[in-house]
Amino acid sequence: MDISESLWTARDVAAFLKTSTKWVYHHASTGTLPCVHLAGFRRFEPSAIRAWVEAHRAASARPGAHAGSLGG
């Protein structure tokens, strides 16, 4: 993680992904969405979230993949 870039909250991730915070918490708790645990809080590394999005874009570009879903 780049030290100059602060961690995101679930609300930040939801805004970035244009989804709900409930969706973010659900996928973070199941391990589908990368997160870090700090003192009982879930936080998200922006670079990890961006990489996760790119991986899902690549997967959805494969023949037979379902492009309408963000996650697992």
N, C-alpha and C positions, 0 to 999 in steps of 0.2 A: 504494500500500500504506500502510496506517495504521502509522506507526512504532511504536506501542505494541503492535501485534500481531506476534509473532515468526513467522518462516517455519516451515513444517512440514517434517518429514522424510517420506520415503516411508512409513514406518511410521505416522506420524500420519495421512496421507492414506488409507492402507489401513484404518485403524481408523474414520475418518470415513465412508468409502464402504462399509465392511464387505466388503472384498475382500482379496486377498493383496498383499504388497509386490511380488511378481513381476508381477502385473497392472499395478500402478502404474508400475513401471519400464518395462515394455513400452510402455504407452501414452504415457508421457513421452518415451521415446526415438523413437517414431514421430510425435510432435507432436500426438497426439490430446488429451493431457492437458497443460494449461499448466504450465510449470515455469521456473525460473531456474537458471542454471549459475553456481556460485560456487566458484572454486578447485578445480574438478574434481568438485564435489558437485552433485547435483540437490536443489533446495529448491523449496518450493511456497508461493505466497501464498494464505493461507486465503480471502481475498475472491475470488481468481481461481478457486479450486476450487469455492466456493459458487456463483459465477456460472456455471461450467461445468455444475454439477448442475442449476441452474435452466434453463439452455438445453436440456439434454437432457430435462428434465421437459416443457418446452413442446413440444419436437419429438415426444416420445412421445405427447403428447395429440392430435396431428394425426391425422386419419383415415388409416388404412393404415400408420401407423408401428408399429414393433416395440417395445413398452414393456418387454420383458424384458432389454434390453441397455443397459449403461452407456456403451459407447463404440464407436468406429470400427472 
